[in-house]
Amino acid sequence: MLIAVPRETQAGENRVPLIPDSVKKLVRAGAEVSIEAGMGKGAGYSDQEYIDVGATLATDRQQLLGSADMVLRLHKPALDEVEQLKSGSIHVSFLDPFNERELVEKMAAHKVTAISMEMIPRITRSQKMDALSSQANLAGYVMVVKACDALDRILPMMMTPAGTLKPARVFIVGAGVAGLQAIATAKRLGAKVTAFDTRDVVAEQVESLGGKFLKIDLGETGQTKDGYALALTPEQMELQKQGQKAEIAESDIVITTAQLFGRKPPLIVAADVVAAMKPGSVIVDMAAESGGNVEGSKPGETVVTDNGVVIVGTGNWANEVPRDASQMYSSNLFNLVDEFWDSEKKAFDLNFENEIATGCVITHDGAVVNDTIKNHYSN
């Protein structure tokens, strides 16, 4: 079975799908692995390192894609690349299937089995394949570092002969994977950390990391079976905005991580709240690229408001630490392949009785087969 790993072509992307260690494991399992020349460069891996562990090097991208039984990559393919894939092949990547209907349906029509890394179910068995979580973990760390770089003061309390500096106040909205890592990172750096989440069940996790949980009575809230926060009603959204307004005004750093899987993120920090913040304070909007949590944030940019508040919306946070991000994503991919690897056939053998497959396989045998995505398209 030929597994192809093409080079990522998105501008500024330095993460790579597979690192040499994972390639070595796949070759040992009996796979033939071919990488596009320069594939590992962004994360500091040379072509020779891949060759040394048994991979072959391809210089013709179109031929590589057309000959592959399986393609492993980070980003979704361009529409014009779908026709280059071999009919019946398997394509694994982040796919954004909720928002990429044309791409998904084209992959189905070309009889490509498309696996979406976003759709790996959040169950115990699949934690080692959960790329959303692995990349969000790093994003939580990076967002704090970005905020520190933009802030006009230090985070920890410091007692010196020249006087005492109070610790910076950090407020984090959303205590999912990224939010919890942001809490832990800011706390390690000495900040006074407060966090809010619509799910009261995460209060204990926030407090276990040394943060204070801001309690806002929103009435009935909850989470999906996969642990994602449920969307709030307009009335609940207004209660949240008012309940966190004073905390935001007093904070030196605000980090928003509120995202709704497959939907536009909620706007939770309005312009009047930003205007009430101190000059020099910083907001990092994790959701800026998909619609934004903060009024005034711009995808891919850092802006400064009229009152001197810095709003960071640069996005692609895990790409700031490509070496570690690549290692984690590579492990996610390898573990997914390993889950369905038939050691006798030396091939990837999908078993649709496995709930991991039913969760993440989007197209197969000429059709969209994922129930969640089918229902989304029909509504």
C-alpha positions in Angstrom: 0.0 0.0 0.0 1.4 3.4 -1.1 1.0 6.2 1.4 1.7 9.6 0.0 2.6 12.7 2.0 2.5 15.9 -0.1 4.0 19.2 0.9 1.7 21.7 2.4 1.1 24.7 0.1 -0.7 27.2 2.4 1.3 30.4 2.7 3.2 30.5 6.0 2.4 27.0 7.0 5.3 25.3 8.7 3.7 22.3 10.2 4.1 18.9 8.5 1.8 15.9 8.4 4.4 13.2 9.3 7.7 13.4 11.0 10.4 10.7 10.3 9.7 8.7 13.4 6.1 8.1 12.3 7.3 7.2 8.8 9.6 4.7 10.3 6.7 3.0 12.1 4.6 2.9 9.0 7.4 1.4 6.9 8.0 -1.2 9.7 4.3 -2.1 9.5 4.7 -2.9 5.8 3.6 0.4 4.1 5.4 2.0 1.3 5.7 5.7 2.1 6.5 8.4 -0.5 7.0 12.1 0.5 7.1 15.1 -1.8 10.5 16.8 -1.8 10.7 19.5 0.8 7.7 18.2 2.7 9.4 18.4 6.2 11.3 21.6 5.7 9.0 23.9 7.7 9.4 21.9 10.8 13.1 21.4 10.4 13.2 17.9 8.8 15.4 17.3 5.7 14.5 14.9 2.9 17.4 12.8 3.8 16.0 12.1 7.3 12.9 10.6 5.6 14.9 8.6 3.2 17.0 7.2 6.1 13.9 5.7 7.7 12.7 4.1 4.5 10.6 6.7 2.6 11.0 7.4 -1.1 11.2 10.9 -2.5 8.8 12.3 -5.1 9.4 15.4 -7.2 6.2 15.2 -9.3 3.3 16.2 -7.1 0.6 15.3 -9.5 2.1 11.8 -10.1 2.5 11.3 -6.3 -1.2 12.1 -5.7 -2.4 10.0 -8.6 -0.5 6.9 -7.6 -1.3 7.0 -3.8 -3.6 4.5 -2.1 -3.7 6.8 0.8 -2.9 10.5 1.2 -2.0 11.9 4.6 -1.8 15.7 4.9 -2.7 18.6 7.2 -4.9 20.8 5.2 -7.9 20.0 2.9 -7.1 19.6 -0.8 -7.8 22.3 -3.3 -10.8 21.6 -5.5 -8.6 21.0 -8.6 -6.5 18.5 -6.7 -9.4 16.1 -6.1 -9.4 14.9 -9.7 -5.7 14.1 -9.3 -6.4 11.6 -6.6 -6.8 7.9 -7.6 -10.4 6.8 -7.6 -10.9 4.5 -4.5 -8.1 6.1 -2.6 -8.2 7.3 1.0 -7.6 11.0 1.8 -7.0 12.0 5.4 -6.7 15.6 6.5 -8.5 18.4 8.3 -11.5 18.9 5.9 -13.9 21.4 7.5 -16.9 19.3 6.1 -19.6 21.5 7.6 -18.4 24.5 5.4 -16.9 22.7 2.4 -19.9 21.0 0.8 -18.7 21.5 -2.7 -15.3 19.9 -1.9 -16.9 17.0 0.0 -19.4 16.2 -2.8 -16.6 16.3 -5.3 -14.6 13.8 -3.3 -17.6 11.6 -3.1 -18.2 11.8 -6.9 -14.6 10.9 -7.5 -15.0 7.9 -5.2 -12.4 9.1 -2.7 -12.8 7.9 0.9 -12.4 11.2 2.8 -11.5 11.1 6.5 -11.9 14.4 8.4 -9.5 14.8 11.4 -12.0 17.3 12.9 -14.6 14.5 13.2 -12.6 12.1 15.2 -15.1 11.2 18.0 -14.1 12.4 21.5 -14.1 9.0 23.2 -11.4 7.4 25.3 -10.3 5.0 22.6 -9.6 7.8 20.1 -7.9 10.3 22.3 -4.5 9.5 20.7 -6.0 10.4 17.3 -7.7 13.6 18.4 -5.9 16.2 16.3 -8.3 19.0 17.2 -7.3 18.6 20.8 -3.6 18.2 20.2 -3.4 21.4 18.1 -5.7 23.3 20.5 -3.5 22.4 23.4 -0.6 24.1 21.7 -2.8 27.0 20.6 -3.6 27.7 24.3 0.0 28.0 25.1 0.9 30.1 22.1 -2.0 32.6 22.7 -0.6 33.4 26.2 2.9 33.9 24.7 1.5 36.1 22.0 -0.4 38.2 24.6 2.7 38.5 26.7 4.7 39.8 23.7 2.0 42.5 23.0 1.4 43.5 26.7 3.2 46.5 28.1 4.0 44.9 31.4 5.1 41.6 33.0 2.8 38.8 34.3 4.2 37.8 37.7 4.3 39.8 40.9 7.8 41.2 41.5 9.2 42.6 44.7 12.2 44.8 44.3 14.0 47.6 46.2 12.4 49.9 43.7 8.9 48.8 44.7 6.4 46.0 44.2 4.8 45.1 40.9 1.4 43.5 41.1 0.7 40.4 39.1 -1.1 40.9 35.8 -4.8 39.9 35.5 -5.7 37.4 32.9 -9.3 36.5 32.0 -9.9 33.5 29.8 -13.3 32.8 28.2 -13.8 29.1 27.4 -12.3 26.3 29.4 -12.0 23.7 26.7 -8.6 22.2 25.7 -7.2 25.5 24.5 -8.6 27.5 27.4 -7.3 25.1 30.1 -3.8 25.2 28.6 -4.0 29.0 28.5 -5.0 29.0 32.1 -2.1 26.7 33.1 0.4 28.7 31.1 -0.7 32.1 32.4 -0.6 30.7 35.9 2.9 29.3 35.5 4.0 32.7 34.4 2.7 34.2 37.6 -0.5 35.9 36.5 -3.7 36.1 38.5 -6.1 34.1 36.3 -9.9 34.0 36.1 -11.9 32.0 33.6 -15.5 31.5 32.5 -17.2 28.8 30.7 -20.9 28.2 30.0 -20.4 24.6 31.4 -20.3 24.7 35.2 -18.9 21.2 35.1 -15.5 22.6 34.1 -15.2 24.9 37.2 -13.3 22.2 39.1 -10.8 21.8 36.2 -10.2 25.6 36.2 -9.7 25.7 40.0 -7.3 22.6 39.9 -5.0 24.7 37.6 -5.0 27.6 40.1 -7.5 29.8 38.3 -10.7 31.3 39.7 -13.9 30.4 38.0 -16.2 33.3 37.3 -19.8 32.2 38.1 -22.5 33.8 35.9 -26.1 32.4 36.3 -27.1 31.7 32.7 -29.9 29.3 33.6 -30.0 25.9 31.8 -26.8 25.2 29.8 -24.9 22.1 28.9 -22.6 20.3 26.5 -22.8 17.8 23.7 -21.9 14.1 24.0 -18.5 15.0 22.6 -17.9 17.7 25.3 -18.6 20.8 23.2 -20.6 23.7 24.7 -24.1 24.0 23.5 -25.1 27.3 21.8 -26.7 29.8 24.2 -30.0 31.6 23.6 -29.8 35.3 22.8 -31.0 36.0 26.4 -28.2 33.8 27.8 -25.6 35.5 25.6 -26.6 38.9 27.0 -26.4 37.6 30.5 -22.8 36.3 29.8 -21.8 39.6 28.3 -23.0 41.6 31.2 -21.7 39.2 33.8 -18.1 39.3 32.4 -18.0 43.0 31.5 -16.5 44.1 34.8 -13.9 41.3 34.8 -12.8 42.2 31.3 -12.5 45.9 32.1 -10.0 45.1 34.9 -8.0 42.5 33.0 -4.6 43.1 31.4 -5.1 40.2 29.1 -8.3 38.6 27.8 -8.2 35.4 25.8 -11.4 34.2 24.1 -11.6 30.6 22.9 -15.4 30.2 22.4 -16.1 28.2 19.3 -19.1 26.1 18.3 -18.2 23.0 16.3 -19.3 23.4 12.7 -20.9 26.8 13.3 -19.9 30.5 13.4 -18.4 31.4 16.8 -20.5 33.6 19.2 -19.6 37.3 19.6 -19.0 37.6 23.3 -16.9 40.8 23.7 -18.7 43.8 22.2 -17.0 47.1 21.2 -18.2 49.0 24.2 -16.5 46.4 26.5 -13.3 46.7 24.5 -13.6 50.5 24.9 -13.8 50.1 28.7 -10.4 48.3 28.9 -7.2 49.9 30.0 -4.8 51.3 27.3 -2.1 48.8 26.6 -4.2 45.8 27.5 -4.4 42.8 25.1 -7.2 40.6 23.7 -6.4 37.4 21.9 -9.3 36.2 19.8 -8.8 32.5 19.0 -11.9 32.5 16.8 -10.9 35.5 14.7 -10.4 33.5 11.5 -13.8 31.8 11.6 -15.9 34.9 12.5 -14.5 36.1 15.8 -15.5 36.3 19.5 -14.5 40.0 19.7 -16.0 42.9 17.9 -13.2 44.6 16.0 -10.9 41.7 15.7 -9.6 41.0 12.1 -8.7 37.5 10.8 -4.9 37.1 10.4 -4.1 40.6 11.9 -3.2 42.4 15.0 -5.1 45.7 15.4 -4.9 48.5 18.0 -8.1 50.3 18.9 -8.6 54.0 19.4 -8.3 53.6 23.2 -5.0 51.6 22.9 -6.2 48.0 23.3 -4.3 45.5 21.2 -6.5 42.8 19.6 -4.6 39.8 18.3 -6.4 37.7 15.7 -3.5 36.2 13.7 -4.7 32.6 14.0 -3.2 29.3 13.0 -1.7 29.3 16.5 -0.2 25.9 16.6 1.9 26.8 13.5 3.9 29.2 15.8 5.5 26.0 17.3 5.7 23.8 14.2 8.2 21.3 15.5 6.0 20.3 18.4 2.7 20.7 16.5 4.1 18.4 13.7 5.1 15.8 16.2 1.7 15.7 17.8 -0.3 15.8 14.5 2.0 13.1 13.1 1.3 10.9 16.1 -2.5 11.5 15.6 -2.2 10.4 12.0 -0.1 7.3 12.7 -2.5 6.2 15.5 -5.5 6.6 13.1 -3.8 4.5 10.5 -2.6 1.9 13.1 -6.2 1.6 14.4 -7.3 0.2 11.0 -4.1 -1.4 9.8 -4.4 -5.1 8.7 -0.9 -6.5 9.4 -1.5 -9.5 7.2 -2.7 -7.6 4.2 -0.3 -4.7 5.0 -3.1 -2.3 4.2 -5.6 0.2 5.7 -8.8 -1.7 6.2 -11.8 0.4 7.3 -14.3 -1.3 9.6 -17.5 0.6 9.7 -18.6 -1.3 12.8 -15.9 0.7 14.6 -17.4 4.0 15.9 -14.2 5.9 15.1 -14.8 5.2 11.4 -18.5 6.1 11.5 -17.5 9.4 13.2 -14.7 10.6 10.9 -15.3 9.0 7.5 -17.2 11.6 5.5 -17.3 10.1 2.0 -17.0 6.5 0.8 -17.8 4.5 -2.3 -19.2 7.4 -4.2 -21.4 8.9 -1.4 -21.5 11.1 1.6 -21.8 8.5 4.4 -21.4 10.5 7.6 -24.8 10.9 9.2 -24.0 14.2 10.9 -22.8 15.8 7.7 -25.6 14.4 5.6 -28.1 15.9 8.1 -26.3 19.2 8.0 -26.4 19.3 4.2 -30.1 18.5 4.1 -31.1 21.3 6.5 
